[in-house]
Amino acid sequence: MRRLPKFPDTAVLVTPVYEADNRGNKKLTYKTPPATASEPFNAWLQQDSTADIAEDGRTPTVMTWLLMAEIPELTITGIERIRCRGLEFEIFGVPEVCNTLKGYHHTEMRLKRIDG
């Protein structure tokens, strides 16, 4: 019998680089390359909430998500982004390592996506 992965989605962690604009200002870019993406890893992605927030003449849809992944070897500093299901998400908050009595089980991250 074939063993299924712990989580059904596939994601990558995107680490940005600083790139200078035409005025010499440095800003983070998440385009690959020059940004780097980790090896794909199995993940579980679920949407937690969505809200339409009207501000400054626009009405963006702000969605929060939860990502669970088995990535004990990846270091996350907070400037990285997650790509999963063809979408890109910002990480907010501190990723939480979840253990069982047998040791490491998975890492949970809160994600945010703004459309509009």
N, CA, C and O atoms as CSV, one atom per row, in Angstrom:
chain,resi,resn,atom,element,x,y,z
A,1,MET,N,N,0.842,-1.176,0.000
A,1,MET,CA,C,0.000,0.000,0.000
A,1,MET,C,C,0.894,1.249,0.000
A,1,MET,O,O,1.848,1.335,0.773
A,2,ARG,N,N,0.575,2.220,-0.880
A,2,ARG,CA,C,1.350,3.452,-0.972
A,2,ARG,C,C,1.007,4.375,0.178
A,2,ARG,O,O,-0.165,4.576,0.497
A,3,ARG,N,N,2.041,4.941,0.805
A,3,ARG,CA,C,1.823,5.856,1.933
A,3,ARG,C,C,1.591,7.271,1.401
A,3,ARG,O,O,2.386,7.775,0.608
A,4,LEU,N,N,0.518,7.903,1.830
A,4,LEU,CA,C,0.207,9.267,1.412
A,4,LEU,C,C,1.018,10.260,2.233
A,4,LEU,O,O,1.373,9.967,3.374
A,5,PRO,N,N,1.321,11.443,1.667
A,5,PRO,CA,C,2.038,12.447,2.456
A,5,PRO,C,C,1.167,12.927,3.618
A,5,PRO,O,O,-0.058,12.816,3.595
A,6,LYS,N,N,1.847,13.464,4.633
A,6,LYS,CA,C,1.132,13.959,5.806
A,6,LYS,C,C,0.193,15.105,5.431
A,6,LYS,O,O,-0.900,15.219,5.986
A,7,PHE,N,N,0.615,15.953,4.492
A,7,PHE,CA,C,-0.183,17.108,4.075
A,7,PHE,C,C,-0.367,17.071,2.557
A,7,PHE,O,O,0.564,16.685,1.849
A,8,PRO,N,N,-1.539,17.460,2.028
A,8,PRO,CA,C,-1.841,17.282,0.605
A,8,PRO,C,C,-1.337,18.365,-0.349
A,8,PRO,O,O,-1.228,18.104,-1.547
A,9,ASP,N,N,-1.027,19.565,0.131
A,9,ASP,CA,C,-0.580,20.651,-0.744
A,9,ASP,C,C,0.941,20.649,-0.864
A,9,ASP,O,O,1.635,19.994,-0.086
A,10,THR,N,N,1.445,21.387,-1.844
A,10,THR,CA,C,2.884,21.599,-2.006
A,10,THR,C,C,3.135,23.097,-1.957
A,10,THR,O,O,2.417,23.871,-2.589
A,11,ALA,N,N,4.157,23.509,-1.204
A,11,ALA,CA,C,4.479,24.929,-1.054
A,11,ALA,C,C,5.986,25.125,-1.130
A,11,ALA,O,O,6.752,24.167,-1.023
A,12,VAL,N,N,6.408,26.382,-1.317
A,12,VAL,CA,C,7.819,26.756,-1.238
A,12,VAL,C,C,7.929,28.019,-0.402
A,12,VAL,O,O,7.004,28.830,-0.350
A,13,LEU,N,N,9.073,28.173,0.249
A,13,LEU,CA,C,9.389,29.370,1.019
A,13,LEU,C,C,10.261,30.252,0.134
A,13,LEU,O,O,11.319,29.818,-0.320
A,14,VAL,N,N,9.827,31.488,-0.115
A,14,VAL,CA,C,10.553,32.417,-0.983
A,14,VAL,C,C,11.326,33.406,-0.116
A,14,VAL,O,O,10.740,34.130,0.689
A,15,THR,N,N,12.644,33.429,-0.290
A,15,THR,CA,C,13.501,34.349,0.445
A,15,THR,C,C,13.865,35.505,-0.486
A,15,THR,O,O,14.499,35.282,-1.517
A,16,PRO,N,N,13.472,36.751,-0.137
A,16,PRO,CA,C,13.691,37.884,-1.034
A,16,PRO,C,C,15.133,38.387,-0.986
A,16,PRO,O,O,15.925,38.004,-0.126
A,17,VAL,N,N,15.435,39.250,-1.936
A,17,VAL,CA,C,16.717,39.957,-1.953
A,17,VAL,C,C,16.413,41.445,-2.089
A,17,VAL,O,O,15.333,41.830,-2.540
A,18,TYR,N,N,17.378,42.277,-1.695
A,18,TYR,CA,C,17.230,43.718,-1.873
A,18,TYR,C,C,17.637,44.074,-3.292
A,18,TYR,O,O,18.673,43.628,-3.786
A,19,GLU,N,N,16.809,44.881,-3.940
A,19,GLU,CA,C,17.071,45.308,-5.302
A,19,GLU,C,C,16.900,46.827,-5.345
A,19,GLU,O,O,15.970,47.365,-4.744
A,20,ALA,N,N,17.784,47.509,-6.045
A,20,ALA,CA,C,17.712,48.970,-6.137
A,20,ALA,C,C,16.745,49.364,-7.255
A,20,ALA,O,O,16.752,48.776,-8.336
A,21,ASP,N,N,15.904,50.384,-6.967
A,21,ASP,CA,C,15.025,50.893,-8.017
A,21,ASP,C,C,15.785,51.927,-8.838
A,21,ASP,O,O,16.987,52.104,-8.646
A,22,ASN,N,N,15.095,52.618,-9.759
A,22,ASN,CA,C,15.772,53.570,-10.639
A,22,ASN,C,C,16.291,54.809,-9.914
A,22,ASN,O,O,17.025,55.601,-10.505
A,23,ARG,N,N,15.925,54.991,-8.646
A,23,ARG,CA,C,16.432,56.115,-7.850
A,23,ARG,C,C,17.488,55.669,-6.846
A,23,ARG,O,O,17.988,56.481,-6.067
A,24,GLY,N,N,17.822,54.406,-6.861
A,24,GLY,CA,C,18.833,53.899,-5.947
A,24,GLY,C,C,18.287,53.433,-4.604
A,24,GLY,O,O,19.053,53.011,-3.738
A,25,ASN,N,N,16.959,53.506,-4.420
A,25,ASN,CA,C,16.364,53.035,-3.170
A,25,ASN,C,C,16.319,51.508,-3.176
A,25,ASN,O,O,15.975,50.892,-4.185
A,26,LYS,N,N,16.663,50.917,-2.060
A,26,LYS,CA,C,16.658,49.456,-1.977
A,26,LYS,C,C,15.314,48.985,-1.432
A,26,LYS,O,O,14.802,49.519,-0.448
A,27,LYS,N,N,14.764,47.988,-2.086
A,27,LYS,CA,C,13.504,47.394,-1.633
A,27,LYS,C,C,13.586,45.883,-1.843
A,27,LYS,O,O,14.356,45.392,-2.668
A,28,LEU,N,N,12.776,45.167,-1.081
A,28,LEU,CA,C,12.766,43.718,-1.207
A,28,LEU,C,C,12.019,43.303,-2.467
A,28,LEU,O,O,10.969,43.860,-2.785
A,29,THR,N,N,12.562,42.328,-3.179
A,29,THR,CA,C,11.866,41.758,-4.330
A,29,THR,C,C,11.696,40.263,-4.104
A,29,THR,O,O,12.591,39.583,-3.602
A,30,TYR,N,N,10.531,39.774,-4.488
A,30,TYR,CA,C,10.183,38.369,-4.288
A,30,TYR,C,C,10.134,37.600,-5.601
A,30,TYR,O,O,9.769,36.424,-5.620
A,31,LYS,N,N,10.503,38.264,-6.708
A,31,LYS,CA,C,10.524,37.581,-8.002
A,31,LYS,C,C,11.706,36.617,-8.033
A,31,LYS,O,O,12.805,36.966,-7.602
A,32,THR,N,N,11.486,35.415,-8.539
A,32,THR,CA,C,12.587,34.455,-8.660
A,32,THR,C,C,12.953,34.284,-10.122
A,32,THR,O,O,12.071,34.091,-10.959
A,33,PRO,N,N,14.248,34.352,-10.450
A,33,PRO,CA,C,15.301,34.986,-9.657
A,33,PRO,C,C,15.138,36.493,-9.677
A,33,PRO,O,O,14.380,36.980,-10.515
A,34,PRO,N,N,15.767,37.247,-8.849
A,34,PRO,CA,C,16.905,36.951,-7.994
A,34,PRO,C,C,16.545,36.356,-6.637
A,34,PRO,O,O,17.419,35.796,-5.975
A,35,ALA,N,N,15.278,36.457,-6.192
A,35,ALA,CA,C,14.905,35.824,-4.920
A,35,ALA,C,C,15.052,34.311,-5.066
A,35,ALA,O,O,15.020,33.782,-6.177
A,36,THR,N,N,15.213,33.629,-3.951
A,36,THR,CA,C,15.381,32.177,-4.014
A,36,THR,C,C,14.177,31.480,-3.394
A,36,THR,O,O,13.546,31.994,-2.470
A,37,ALA,N,N,13.876,30.313,-3.915
A,37,ALA,CA,C,12.774,29.505,-3.392
A,37,ALA,C,C,13.353,28.212,-2.835
A,37,ALA,O,O,14.281,27.636,-3.402
A,38,SER,N,N,12.791,27.768,-1.720
A,38,SER,CA,C,13.231,26.519,-1.114
A,38,SER,C,C,12.800,25.341,-1.983
A,38,SER,O,O,12.063,25.507,-2.955
A,39,GLU,N,N,13.261,24.173,-1.624
A,39,GLU,CA,C,12.741,22.958,-2.244
A,39,GLU,C,C,11.258,22.847,-1.877
A,39,GLU,O,O,10.878,23.245,-0.776
A,40,PRO,N,N,10.423,22.326,-2.753
A,40,PRO,CA,C,9.005,22.160,-2.414
A,40,PRO,C,C,8.834,21.250,-1.195
A,40,PRO,O,O,9.579,20.288,-1.004
A,41,PHE,N,N,7.841,21.579,-0.386
A,41,PHE,CA,C,7.543,20.764,0.787
A,41,PHE,C,C,6.033,20.568,0.881
A,41,PHE,O,O,5.258,21.378,0.373
A,42,ASN,N,N,5.626,19.483,1.536
A,42,ASN,CA,C,4.208,19.205,1.734
A,42,ASN,C,C,3.646,20.161,2.777
A,42,ASN,O,O,4.303,20.483,3.767
A,43,ALA,N,N,2.415,20.609,2.534
A,43,ALA,CA,C,1.790,21.577,3.435
A,43,ALA,C,C,0.283,21.368,3.452
A,43,ALA,O,O,-0.292,20.723,2.575
A,44,TRP,N,N,-0.328,21.932,4.471
A,44,TRP,CA,C,-1.788,21.985,4.576
A,44,TRP,C,C,-2.130,23.460,4.648
A,44,TRP,O,O,-1.662,24.164,5.544
A,45,LEU,N,N,-2.952,23.940,3.701
A,45,LEU,CA,C,-3.305,25.353,3.641
A,45,LEU,C,C,-4.807,25.478,3.802
A,45,LEU,O,O,-5.571,24.841,3.076
A,46,GLN,N,N,-5.233,26.305,4.759
A,46,GLN,CA,C,-6.668,26.533,4.934
A,46,GLN,C,C,-6.922,28.009,5.192
A,46,GLN,O,O,-6.155,28.675,5.888
A,47,GLN,N,N,-8.017,28.512,4.615
A,47,GLN,CA,C,-8.387,29.909,4.811
A,47,GLN,C,C,-9.127,30.031,6.130
A,47,GLN,O,O,-10.057,29.276,6.411
A,48,ASP,N,N,-8.692,31.012,6.950
A,48,ASP,CA,C,-9.321,31.228,8.251
A,48,ASP,C,C,-10.369,32.333,8.220
A,48,ASP,O,O,-11.420,32.205,8.848
A,49,SER,N,N,-10.095,33.417,7.494
A,49,SER,CA,C,-11.062,34.518,7.471
A,49,SER,C,C,-10.883,35.349,6.211
A,49,SER,O,O,-9.848,35.289,5.547
A,50,THR,N,N,-11.914,36.126,5.897
A,50,THR,CA,C,-11.855,37.074,4.797
A,50,THR,C,C,-12.651,38.307,5.200
A,50,THR,O,O,-13.680,38.201,5.868
A,51,ALA,N,N,-12.170,39.475,4.790
A,51,ALA,CA,C,-12.861,40.728,5.130
A,51,ALA,C,C,-12.620,41.739,4.025
A,51,ALA,O,O,-11.517,41.823,3.485
A,52,ASP,N,N,-13.654,42.514,3.682
A,52,ASP,CA,C,-13.529,43.625,2.742
A,52,ASP,C,C,-13.359,44.886,3.564
A,52,ASP,O,O,-14.277,45.301,4.271
A,53,ILE,N,N,-12.190,45.497,3.473
A,53,ILE,CA,C,-11.868,46.663,4.299
A,53,ILE,C,C,-11.738,47.873,3.383
A,53,ILE,O,O,-10.836,47.921,2.547
A,54,ALA,N,N,-12.629,48.850,3.532
A,54,ALA,CA,C,-12.584,50.060,2.709
A,54,ALA,C,C,-11.637,51.070,3.340
A,54,ALA,O,O,-11.831,51.485,4.482
A,55,GLU,N,N,-10.616,51.462,2.592
A,55,GLU,CA,C,-9.680,52.479,3.072
A,55,GLU,C,C,-9.039,53.153,1.869
A,55,GLU,O,O,-8.760,52.499,0.864
A,56,ASP,N,N,-8.808,54.439,1.965
A,56,ASP,CA,C,-8.143,55.219,0.920
A,56,ASP,C,C,-8.773,55.042,-0.466
A,56,ASP,O,O,-8.060,54.980,-1.467
A,57,GLY,N,N,-10.094,54.962,-0.524
A,57,GLY,CA,C,-10.777,54.899,-1.800
A,57,GLY,C,C,-10.751,53.540,-2.473
A,57,GLY,O,O,-11.214,53.412,-3.606
A,58,ARG,N,N,-10.223,52.523,-1.809
A,58,ARG,CA,C,-10.220,51.191,-2.397
A,58,ARG,C,C,-10.833,50.203,-1.418
A,58,ARG,O,O,-10.901,50.467,-0.217
A,59,THR,N,N,-11.262,49.107,-1.918
A,59,THR,CA,C,-11.873,48.086,-1.070
A,59,THR,C,C,-11.114,46.771,-1.253
A,59,THR,O,O,-11.528,45.923,-2.043
A,60,PRO,N,N,-10.022,46.599,-0.538
A,60,PRO,CA,C,-9.279,45.345,-0.673
A,60,PRO,C,C,-9.933,44.222,0.119
A,60,PRO,O,O,-10.599,44.460,1.127
A,61,THR,N,N,-9.738,43.024,-0.342
A,61,THR,CA,C,-10.171,41.843,0.393
A,61,THR,C,C,-8.946,41.297,1.122
A,61,THR,O,O,-7.954,40.923,0.498
A,62,VAL,N,N,-9.029,41.258,2.441
A,62,VAL,CA,C,-7.927,40.764,3.260
A,62,VAL,C,C,-8.306,39.366,3.751
A,62,VAL,O,O,-9.337,39.178,4.397
A,63,MET,N,N,-7.458,38.399,3.434
A,63,MET,CA,C,-7.716,37.023,3.829
A,63,MET,C,C,-6.595,36.529,4.730
A,63,MET,O,O,-5.421,36.789,4.470
A,64,THR,N,N,-6.957,35.821,5.783
A,64,THR,CA,C,-5.933,35.194,6.614
A,64,THR,C,C,-6.042,33.684,6.425
A,64,THR,O,O,-7.128,33.132,6.248
A,65,TRP,N,N,-4.892,33.046,6.470
A,65,TRP,CA,C,-4.781,31.626,6.204
A,65,TRP,C,C,-3.916,30.981,7.274
A,65,TRP,O,O,-3.167,31.664,7.972
A,66,LEU,N,N,-4.021,29.679,7.399
A,66,LEU,CA,C,-3.156,28.893,8.269
A,66,LEU,C,C,-2.424,27.893,7.392
A,66,LEU,O,O,-3.038,27.195,6.585
A,67,LEU,N,N,-1.106,27.826,7.552
A,67,LEU,CA,C,-0.300,26.846,6.829
A,67,LEU,C,C,0.358,25.934,7.842
A,67,LEU,O,O,0.984,26.399,8.795
A,68,MET,N,N,0.217,24.638,7.636
A,68,MET,CA,C,0.920,23.648,8.444
A,68,MET,C,C,1.865,22.912,7.509
A,68,MET,O,O,1.461,22.478,6.431
A,69,ALA,N,N,3.129,22.769,7.919
A,69,ALA,CA,C,4.114,22.138,7.050
A,69,ALA,C,C,5.151,21.395,7.869
A,69,ALA,O,O,5.434,21.741,9.017
A,70,GLU,N,N,5.704,20.375,7.257
A,70,GLU,CA,C,6.771,19.613,7.892
A,70,GLU,C,C,8.095,20.156,7.354
A,70,GLU,O,O,8.619,19.663,6.355
A,71,ILE,N,N,8.629,21.178,8.031
A,71,ILE,CA,C,9.841,21.867,7.568
A,71,ILE,C,C,10.783,22.150,8.740
A,71,ILE,O,O,11.082,23.315,9.001
A,72,PRO,N,N,11.256,21.133,9.449
A,72,PRO,CA,C,12.096,21.396,10.625
A,72,PRO,C,C,13.422,22.067,10.289
A,72,PRO,O,O,14.017,22.723,11.144
A,73,GLU,N,N,13.896,21.909,9.043
A,73,GLU,CA,C,15.213,22.434,8.694
A,73,GLU,C,C,15.193,23.861,8.159
A,73,GLU,O,O,16.258,24.459,8.010
A,74,LEU,N,N,14.024,24.432,7.863
A,74,LEU,CA,C,13.957,25.782,7.308
A,74,LEU,C,C,13.934,26.832,8.417
A,74,LEU,O,O,13.206,26.705,9.401
A,75,THR,N,N,14.743,27.868,8.235
A,75,THR,CA,C,14.753,29.001,9.157
A,75,THR,C,C,13.883,30.097,8.556
A,75,THR,O,O,14.060,30.482,7.400
A,76,ILE,N,N,12.943,30.592,9.351
A,76,ILE,CA,C,12.018,31.619,8.885
A,76,ILE,C,C,12.232,32.871,9.719
A,76,ILE,O,O,12.092,32.842,10.942
A,77,THR,N,N,12.573,33.975,9.050
A,77,THR,CA,C,12.881,35.216,9.758
A,77,THR,C,C,11.730,36.208,9.761
A,77,THR,O,O,11.731,37.148,10.556
A,78,GLY,N,N,10.747,36.017,8.884
A,78,GLY,CA,C,9.601,36.917,8.852
A,78,GLY,C,C,9.510,37.747,7.584
A,78,GLY,O,O,8.462,38.335,7.318
A,79,ILE,N,N,10.589,37.815,6.783
A,79,ILE,CA,C,10.513,38.567,5.530
A,79,ILE,C,C,10.205,37.654,4.347
A,79,ILE,O,O,9.956,38.133,3.241
A,80,GLU,N,N,10.220,36.352,4.573
A,80,GLU,CA,C,9.945,35.414,3.499
A,80,GLU,C,C,8.455,35.412,3.164
A,80,GLU,O,O,7.631,35.950,3.904
A,81,ARG,N,N,8.143,34.808,2.059
A,81,ARG,CA,C,6.752,34.588,1.663
A,81,ARG,C,C,6.571,33.120,1.317
A,81,ARG,O,O,7.538,32.394,1.083
A,82,ILE,N,N,5.327,32.703,1.291
A,82,ILE,CA,C,4.976,31.332,0.951
A,82,ILE,C,C,4.242,31.340,-0.386
A,82,ILE,O,O,3.339,32.148,-0.601
A,83,ARG,N,N,4.632,30.443,-1.278
A,83,ARG,CA,C,3.891,30.218,-2.520
A,83,ARG,C,C,3.251,28.840,-2.427
A,83,ARG,O,O,3.917,27.834,-2.183
A,84,CYS,N,N,1.944,28.829,-2.630
A,84,CYS,CA,C,1.189,27.573,-2.547
A,84,CYS,C,C,-0.075,27.729,-3.398
A,84,CYS,O,O,-0.698,28.791,-3.384
A,85,ARG,N,N,-0.449,26.706,-4.120
A,85,ARG,CA,C,-1.643,26.715,-4.983
A,85,ARG,C,C,-1.616,27.843,-6.008
A,85,ARG,O,O,-2.670,28.329,-6.418
A,86,GLY,N,N,-0.425,28.265,-6.425
A,86,GLY,CA,C,-0.295,29.336,-7.406
A,86,GLY,C,C,-0.490,30.729,-6.835
A,86,GLY,O,O,-0.557,31.699,-7.589
A,87,LEU,N,N,-0.581,30.847,-5.512
A,87,LEU,CA,C,-0.768,32.134,-4.843
A,87,LEU,C,C,0.441,32.433,-3.971
A,87,LEU,O,O,1.182,31.530,-3.583
A,88,GLU,N,N,0.629,33.721,-3.667
A,88,GLU,CA,C,1.731,34.129,-2.787
A,88,GLU,C,C,1.151,34.765,-1.528
A,88,GLU,O,O,0.231,35.580,-1.598
A,89,PHE,N,N,1.703,34.381,-0.375
A,89,PHE,CA,C,1.198,34.827,0.916
A,89,PHE,C,C,2.302,35.463,1.742
A,89,PHE,O,O,3.455,35.037,1.685
A,90,GLU,N,N,1.942,36.493,2.515
A,90,GLU,CA,C,2.856,37.082,3.493
A,90,GLU,C,C,2.741,36.290,4.788
A,90,GLU,O,O,1.650,35.871,5.175
A,91,ILE,N,N,3.864,36.090,5.449
A,91,ILE,CA,C,3.860,35.451,6.766
A,91,ILE,C,C,3.720,36.561,7.793
A,91,ILE,O,O,4.443,37.555,7.723
A,92,PHE,N,N,2.807,36.416,8.745
A,92,PHE,CA,C,2.767,37.389,9.831
A,92,PHE,C,C,2.711,36.646,11.149
A,92,PHE,O,O,2.119,35.573,11.262
A,93,GLY,N,N,3.334,37.237,12.122
A,93,GLY,CA,C,3.465,36.551,13.397
A,93,GLY,C,C,4.682,35.628,13.373
A,93,GLY,O,O,5.418,35.568,12.388
A,94,VAL,N,N,4.871,34.926,14.456
A,94,VAL,CA,C,6.016,34.029,14.604
A,94,VAL,C,C,5.566,32.606,14.289
A,94,VAL,O,O,4.589,32.134,14.871
A,95,PRO,N,N,6.256,31.907,13.377
A,95,PRO,CA,C,5.904,30.509,13.130
A,95,PRO,C,C,6.025,29.690,14.412
A,95,PRO,O,O,6.920,29.922,15.224
A,96,GLU,N,N,5.125,28.741,14.583
A,96,GLU,CA,C,5.113,27.941,15.800
A,96,GLU,C,C,5.463,26.496,15.481
A,96,GLU,O,O,4.837,25.863,14.630
A,97,VAL,N,N,6.470,25.987,16.176
A,97,VAL,CA,C,6.860,24.588,16.044
A,97,VAL,C,C,5.945,23.758,16.939
A,97,VAL,O,O,5.805,24.046,18.128
A,98,CYS,N,N,5.330,22.737,16.371
A,98,CYS,CA,C,4.407,21.886,17.121
A,98,CYS,C,C,5.035,20.504,17.285
A,98,CYS,O,O,5.428,19.863,16.310
A,99,ASN,N,N,5.120,20.067,18.527
A,99,ASN,CA,C,5.733,18.787,18.857
A,99,ASN,C,C,4.703,17.835,19.441
A,99,ASN,O,O,3.666,18.257,19.954
A,100,THR,N,N,5.003,16.547,19.357
A,100,THR,CA,C,4.246,15.519,20.061
A,100,THR,C,C,5.211,14.905,21.077
A,100,THR,O,O,6.345,15.366,21.208
A,101,LEU,N,N,4.782,13.897,21.776
A,101,LEU,CA,C,5.676,13.224,22.713
A,101,LEU,C,C,6.832,12.542,21.990
A,101,LEU,O,O,7.863,12.253,22.598
A,102,LYS,N,N,6.664,12.286,20.697
A,102,LYS,CA,C,7.726,11.654,19.908
A,102,LYS,C,C,8.689,12.676,19.302
A,102,LYS,O,O,9.684,12.289,18.689
A,103,GLY,N,N,8.411,13.975,19.463
A,103,GLY,CA,C,9.285,15.006,18.896
A,103,GLY,C,C,8.557,15.897,17.903
A,103,GLY,O,O,7.338,16.057,17.964
A,104,TYR,N,N,9.329,16.474,16.984
A,104,TYR,CA,C,8.789,17.418,16.002
A,104,TYR,C,C,7.670,16.777,15.178
A,104,TYR,O,O,7.778,15.631,14.740
A,105,HIS,N,N,6.586,17.548,14.977
A,105,HIS,CA,C,5.483,17.085,14.135
A,105,HIS,C,C,5.291,17.990,12.923
A,105,HIS,O,O,5.289,17.512,11.789
A,106,HIS,N,N,5.129,19.301,13.152
A,106,HIS,CA,C,4.973,20.237,12.044
A,106,HIS,C,C,5.186,21.664,12.543
A,106,HIS,O,O,5.295,21.901,13.747
A,107,THR,N,N,5.243,22.607,11.611
A,107,THR,CA,C,5.342,24.034,11.913
A,107,THR,C,C,4.077,24.705,11.401
A,107,THR,O,O,3.629,24.426,10.289
A,108,GLU,N,N,3.495,25.596,12.213
A,108,GLU,CA,C,2.306,26.342,11.804
A,108,GLU,C,C,2.669,27.801,11.584
A,108,GLU,O,O,3.420,28.391,12.362
A,109,MET,N,N,2.128,28.376,10.515
A,109,MET,CA,C,2.353,29.784,10.202
A,109,MET,C,C,1.037,30.442,9.870
A,109,MET,O,O,0.192,29.859,9.191
A,110,ARG,N,N,0.864,31.659,10.350
A,110,ARG,CA,C,-0.276,32.463,9.947
A,110,ARG,C,C,0.136,33.248,8.711
A,110,ARG,O,O,1.219,33.831,8.662
A,111,LEU,N,N,-0.738,33.254,7.720
A,111,LEU,CA,C,-0.454,33.922,6.462
A,111,LEU,C,C,-1.524,34.957,6.168
A,111,LEU,O,O,-2.641,34.889,6.681
A,112,LYS,N,N,-1.151,35.928,5.318
A,112,LYS,CA,C,-2.092,36.981,4.920
A,112,LYS,C,C,-1.967,37.186,3.422
A,112,LYS,O,O,-0.879,37.106,2.853
A,113,ARG,N,N,-3.100,37.449,2.800
A,113,ARG,CA,C,-3.128,37.762,1.368
A,113,ARG,C,C,-4.112,38.908,1.178
A,113,ARG,O,O,-5.226,38.876,1.701
A,114,ILE,N,N,-3.693,39.917,0.426
A,114,ILE,CA,C,-4.539,41.083,0.161
A,114,ILE,C,C,-4.786,41.173,-1.331
A,114,ILE,O,O,-3.842,41.247,-2.118
A,115,ASP,N,N,-6.040,41.168,-1.721
A,115,ASP,CA,C,-6.421,41.316,-3.144
A,115,ASP,C,C,-7.213,42.606,-3.276
A,115,ASP,O,O,-8.108,42.885,-2.479
A,116,GLY,N,N,-6.867,43.395,-4.302
A,116,GLY,CA,C,-7.625,44.615,-4.582
A,116,GLY,C,C,-6.961,45.866,-4.146
A,116,GLY,O,O,-7.509,46.953,-4.332
